[in-house]
Structure formats: structure tokens, C-alpha cells
Amino acid sequence: MLEAFRAPGQWLKGNLHTHTTNSDGRVTPEERVAGYAQRGYDFIAFTDHNLVTRCSSDDLAIITGAEYVVPLDRRNYHLVALNLPIGFRLFEGLAIQESIDEVLSVGGVPFLAHPYWCGLSLADLRNVRGPIGIEVFNTGCHVEMNKGISSVHWEDLLAAGWRGFGFAVDDCHFLSDAYQGWIMAKAAGRDAGSILDAIKAGRFYASTGPEIKSVELAGSRLIVRCSDAAAITFFCRAHSGQCLSAPPGEVLNGAEFTVAKEQGYVRIEVTDKQGHAAWTNPLYLA
């Protein structure tokens, strides 16, 4: 968490889960680039199903990737993998751990997509090794059936000792499911390699609207500053933590929380009056 706000570099906005006409999307790669560039994004990852889409742009940094569906009983894992080489193919019939290991073997960066929408439980997730995080928000799942927020899954994993990041993404297939979930990455440069380095190191926060301006630790005091918020919540293990709400007619632009090792970890969630949220990655306390 803290490194994202301490490290030198620039904040860059991007979407890491994007579909095009190369799989089941309704928009071409070139149209996707134009749409995100027009809305102030700095990078995009193409994650068509079972295919690494090739696309270039002078306006956005392009991260290669793909999404894979891995069967689990009568459900599926959905695995997003970034930084895949063009032409990479994942063998059919692999289990989730085998799939992740194969992605890692070629330098890929995997994370688990929309666990709430997939119907995955803590038991399904906690022993999966290798993903750097999960989607805490997915626009497509939110628009489709209001199952876009997987913060409880993230919280259960963290409480069980799993260490992973939280991503907000679009998972766009159409136009109605785009431009609503993103990450802000603190990168040393605007190229795909620098952005991937920031992502792998957790130097980013996820958002559907609010801006997290700073987070610092002064002794045992964790201090956050943000855009206008209706509530700021410090999530820790089990019943630890605190939620601070703005008085009626007012907003919060910051909050403080006293941390202790027994809390295990702390992550911050900022919510505005429209119900949009932003999420820091966890700070581990023990």
C-alpha cells in the first residue's frame, strides 16, 4: 500500500480486462483504443478469450494478455493473464493450478477474475498459488447482474493469510460495460514494461470514481487523504477496523486510524456519495 504513494513516478489510469471482436466483444481493438484514449486512460490490456490480441497505439500503452475459463465442478474459474507473448496458447483440460503454472512459465502475470460472479468460495480460492490478486470490482458483472463487487472474497482470503492485490476492471464486451472500473498505477514510465512493474509490485489502487491522494504511516497512525468521500473504512482481520462517515451535508477528505500488529493487515476503502468506491492494496502488519 504505502509504496504506491511513496515511490517516485506518475499516476497512470488503465483497464486490465478488455474484450474485442477477436473473441466475444462487439468492439474492434482499434475502437477500444480510441474509446479509452478519449476518456483519459493511459494504458489498456487486451484479454480476449484464449487469444493474445495484437494491437499497437501511439495514444495508450498496450499490455498483452488473455482470459481463460478453467472448469471447476459445475462452475468455472476465470483466469486473466497479462504480459503473454503473442501466439501463446494454454493447453485445454488443465486444472487451475496447472493453468497458472503454465502462464507463469512464460512470464505471464495472472489474477483471478470476478469470483462472486463465478460462484467461487474461500475453499475454491485459498489454495490457488501464483495469482497476484483478484478482481474486487468488475463492471461487466456489475452491469449484467449486480455481482461485480467481490470485496468479501478478498477479505476472506486476506483473513486466511493469503496476500494479494485488488483490481477494479471493466471486463467490457460492449459499450455499456466500459469506463467504470480502473486502476491508478504509480509507474516510472508510460511504457507497458514500467506499468507492469508497478502492477506486480502493488504500486496501484483500484477505483470506480474516488481519488486516493496520499497514504502515509506516522508511527502507528495510518493517514489517508482523498477526494470528497461519504465514508472511509479501514478493513482489518475479523472485527478489527473502523468506518468513518461524513456528517449529513458534509464530506470527508481524509481520515486516520491507529494500527496494531494483532489486526493482521489493513486496507482502505473510500466511498463517495454516489456509491462509487476506491480500494488501496493491503498493508500487512504482521
N, C-alpha and C positions, 0 to 999 in steps of 0.2 A: 504493500500500500504506500508506504512513505517514499520509497524510491521513485515512484511516478511523479511525485511533487518536488522531490529534492534534485533529481537528475537534471543536467543541462539538456537542452533540446527544445523542440517546438511541439505544441499540441496539434495533432492531425486527426481529422474525423474520417471514419471509414465504416463500411459494411462488409462483414466477413461471410455472408451466406446469401448467394445470389444465383438465380437460375435464369436460363435464357432459352431461346428456341433450339439450342443444341441438345436439350433434354426436354423437360416438361414445362418450360417457361413460354410466355406469349410475346416476349420482347427479345430482339436480337442483342448480341453482345455490344454492338456499336450503339444501339439505342439506350442500353443500360448505362454505358459510359457517359453518354450525353446527358441523361437524366440526372445522374448523381453529380456530375460536374456542375451542372446548372444550379444545383442546390447546395453548393459549397463544400462537397465532400472532397477529400484529398486522396483517398485510396478505396479500392474495391477488390474483393476476392470473388472470382467466379467459381462456383461449386456445383456445376451441373452433375446430374446423377451418372455415376460410373464413367465419367468422361472428363478429362482435363481440357478445358476450353482455352484455345489460343486467341489472344486479343492484345492489341497494343494501343497506347494512348499517349498524347502529349499533355493531356489535362489531368489524368489521375495516375497514381501508381497502381499497377495491376499485380495482384497476388494470384498465383495459380492455385488450383485446388479441385476438390470433387466431394460429392456426398455419396455415402454407401449405406444401403439398407442391409442389416445383418439380422437374420431371423432369431427369435427367442420364443420358444413355445408358440402361442398364438399371437404374439406381439413381435415387435422389432426394435432393435437398436438402430438409431440413425447416427452415423459417424461422419463428421465433417473433417476433412484433412486439407491443410494448407501446405503450400510450398512443394507441390508434387511436380515431378518432371513431366513435360509433355509426352504423351504416349503411355504413361503409367496405367497399368490395368491391375485391379485387385482380383485375385482368383475367386471364383464363385464357390460357395459352400464352406467358407471359412467361418469359424466361430469368432466372437467379438475380440477376444484376446489375440487370436491369430491374425485378425484383420489389422488391429492396432500395431502389432509387432511388424507386420509387413509394411505398413505406412512408415513407421519409424526407421525401418531398414534403408529407406531411400531418402531420408532426411525430412520426411513429412512432419507436420505439426498437427496432431489430432485433437479434437474436442468433441464432446457428446452433445447432440442436438436435442432440443425440446423434450426433455424427459417426461414432463407432465402429459403432453400430447401423446407420447408413446406409451403411457401407462406403466412406466418403469418405477420400481420400488427401490428402497435403500438396499435391499438384498441383491437386486439386479445390478446395482451400480458400484457398491463399495469395494468389491474385489477386482474391478476392472483396472488394470495398471497401464499407465502411459499417457492417457489424455491430460492435457494441461488445464482443462476446465470443462464447464458445462454452460449451456445457454440459460441464463437467468431470465431472459426475455426474448421472445420470438414473435415478430409482427404477424407473420402468416398464420400461426396457430392462434394468436390473439384475435385476429380478424375473423378467422374461419369458425372458431368455436369457443372463444374466450378461455383457451387453455395455453396462453402464451407465457404466463409467469411461472417459473419453476424455482422460486426462491426457497420454498420449503425443502425441495430436493437438495438444493445447495446447502441449506442449513443442516439438514440431517447428515450429509456427507462430512461437513466440517466438524460436527459434533462427534462423529465416529472416528475422527483423526485423519481423514482424507484432506490433502492440501491441493486445492485447485482454484482456478480463477473463474469469474463470472462474466459471460459475454452477453451483450444485447445485439441482436441481429434482425435483419428483415426476413430472410428466407423468402424473398419475393419471387413470385411466379407471374404476377400480373402487374397492374399499376396501383391497385387499391391496397396492396400489401407491401409498399415500398416507402422508404424515407421516414420510418417511425422508430427504428431501433438501431443504435450505433455504438461504437467505442470511440473514445478520445485517447489516442496513444501519444506518449511523450517520446518522440523519436529524434535521433541525432541528425537524420537527413530525411528527405522526402522520397527516397527510393524504396522499393519493395524490401530490399535487404535490411535497411535500417528499421523499417516499420516492423518487420518480422522479429528482429532482435528485441524491440520494445515489447512486443506481444509475448514472446517466450519468457521474458524477464518479469512480466506482470506490470509493466510500466504503462498502465492504462486504467481508465474507469469506463463503465458502461452507462448508457443513458437513453431515455426516451424523451428528454426535454431539459431537465435542470443541469446547470453547470456547477461542477465542484472546483472551486478556485484554488484551494490550498488545504493540505492536511499536514499538521506537524505534531510532534510529540515533545512536550516540555516536561521533563521529569516523568511523572505519572499522569500528566494531563494531555489527553488527545484532543486537539483543537481543529475544527473544520470550519472553513468559510465557503459560502456557496451563493448562488443566485437566489432570488426570492423563493422561500420554501414555506409550506404549511406545516411540515413536520420533519424532524431529523431524528433518525433512530440509530442507536448503537447496538448491533446484534452481537451477542456473545454466546458461549455454551449454555444450553438449558435456560434457566430462568434469569441468568445474568443479563445485563444490558439496561438500556433506558431509551424511552421515546419522549422527545420534547416537542410539544405542539405550540404553534403560534396562537396568541390570544385572538379572539374574534376581531376581524377587521385589520389585523396586523400580519406581518410576515417575519420569518426568521432568516437571517443571513449568516448564521454561524451558531456553533454550539461547542460545549466542552464536556468531556467525560473522563472520569478517573479510571484508569486501567489497573488490573492486578493479574498476576500470573494464573491464579485459580480460574479466571474467566476463560482461559484457553486461547481465545482469539477474539478479535473484534473487527467487524466490518461496518461500514456506514451506509445507510440508505437515506437519500434526500427525496422528499415528495413535495410537489408543488400543489397549488390549489386546483389545478386541472386534473390531478391524479397521475401526472407523469412522474417518473422516478429516475434516480441515478444511483448507481451502486459502486462503491470502491471495492477493490480486492481486499482480502483479509490481512490483518496484521496479526501474526502469531506471537503469543505471549509466553508460551512455554514449549 
